[in-house]
């Protein structure tokens, strides 16, 4: 036990590479959460339905589904460093495409930009997690990854802050009159065109700046001496790994649990703005509630990590999923500010789900299968591409059965949490660890 305690989480030899790779967790967290409120922003400025505006999430998370497996195969064939550099290149290219997208004022162009951007994020997420795990003693691998992952919600909070203070507050299309009605919808086409050009430039600027930051990171990492790991030292064809993974029930169900978790997370955070808008709250103010939700999420992640010292992680996953089912039930059935507060509180229960499902699904896999297994879990992020569109279609109905449609739309996250609760229970009672 004493020898384990003396093993450093990060040794001096890899401290600089560790810091560089850890910074990537914040970079993709920033991209995730500056993009969520863009659904509402595009919906107003481009005058499109909520369902069509939710294509922002389809493009963003669809990139993960497209590129996760190719990224794993690339890293398996070459190296972690080359995978990270390719990811950064794609990330920067997609972000910089926001400049011509704003110039041409074509919504589809923005979607292509986000799609390419997340090609890069798929490479980064597929590569950075196992790379961090490899940077030191196996006995401290989990602690090392938890340390790196702590920077992801920090980047997310910063992305939310930028969206709230520098984008949503500056949008002329979101200005309201004394009656709380959008002024933009009452203007003639010429005035709308002027406002649209202004607002799309406001949306564009943070992404272009982000592209510059990512290019700087590309240069730094390309010049840095990074530790080489035995990533290409696999023992058989990828097809054999795929077969073993498909036969593994705990892993297979874990991929679906991850898909439903990401879908629920994106729906809860993306449509906080629409939920608040239904209560007459402006987008900029509503984004502040998103920031509070993320702060709760971050705090709860540390609390749940502490609780895992005393409570089995699979049991805790089940308990938290049931808690999320209870809060989303309140979101559906309780109108007004209390429903909004319950929506925000749901973030406390979501906090442990992604890394816990990730860890449970990969536990017991050989190193050979873990790379492709991790890619499958990253590919499951496609849940964030599909479900928000369906939720947007529900919201566009206006009212359902005497309830506001935006309230009823949260039946989708509720069902997602039901699946996660069942998965947690099955890993306790059925699947051998």
Steps between C-alpha positions, in 0.01 A plus 500: 500500500783736591677437172183592313477830685857590400427459131450850351183571309710691244877455496735790430610338173154535343372809685518734197337250258235432764420872531482539122268204448287597802443843345323323212225388740418866563516575126230251407294591805502861380385398151218285638347766718544808289305308233197391708338849519557548126186292437286778646711775342479357147130429545430869549747669268445256208123483569485122499311246710643357820528160332704643212714707736574177691688384190784692666522211746450244223801641314709544815447155649467331164868573448581275795298214353674537164857525620537312833578158349727639222682699770559185706628311195730793412647512851530120505699519173716804579536673839324704766687816402409474132136436594495810718662717234251387235217566745625852570534571127140396431378690808669823383381461141138453605512799735653728235228401251263710712647807327377416145180350649414837657596683182262295285233484775412140417385283790619183325851645479505539878390138535785379276745707706381338824505155341866536399589657835373191680703272275788655691331458837439130427873455440587689818255313725590160357872572546540717810326268751717190441810719457448651845449151644831389350703789647616324812444211735190289441414525872443876470342494152143564616602789725705647217205488261265650760745787545507563125121470467449769764609754238218403264217667698730795567526548123124449477435773756723738307314415177168573671637826637615615155164402348312688771710818524634544149246336268146480636504845664629656177235352269271772366254233387427415865400852607150526644244779541319602819252215449782243492449433127788462256547823303680312220186317391316829440760655267499511121741281301756777439542572871505130578782454247714762675443339840566153361838607359592657834391201709668237284824694535453493878451122487799461267766685697556266797538202267757679284696598811470142622647381169803718563544358850480145365763578235729626778445173689578307181835677469590452867417128503670437164823650639474338844670171580215266582541158663461204268265225613443150372183596319589334169608180671173317446480125461233439241271653238244758604220272380578254781475779758164606354370144531607469863349838585170415334474178703566683828154583640622745764695696238225479236233629738746761625525651153122542491499638854762754394295590192192566712701688762652741250158549340349585839785735591482692175121527513500623861769762437397607150132554578541679831485813285174397332352400836591840645384679185156345552500680838584835333870493589750636245763272343788682670339464844404139426864423420586604855282209616707277273814624673346421840413151373861445391633627835270249676620231258865574580443508877300178491777327304741556789235396754412180311869414463531527879189286550655225287738433788203365693238405238550264207519704178237282330261549788568873501431516125162332560412737786597810303302383195191458719562849642511640146174321420336673798622849406404465132156379610466832681617688190220335302220538753580827679475822300664826597829571676487184711516292183801703387671447835445125474647505148811670636516252791509211252864593430596383850388147411657503152846585634636150554330326209741540207824393673323232705334337199834532318685325781242224554476419128878476452578321825650158440581557132847422372725788401464383141121542511493814713605740222215400271271461801571858601425610143162329516416694816610825337292415192201463734513878532282487184212493747551874527438528126173311472282563804511884512337514156213282622468719810497807277211353300304452823575856616377638166153359577438782748274304736421132562215375713463822693874519577756722333676296231839605632412334833373182334812480283702400806336158489795416272774564761280320755496186282877526449556504876271196531731305269808610697337391827429157349862477377631587846277233653605238245870564564427437868285189467569339162832592339805358670764760574 
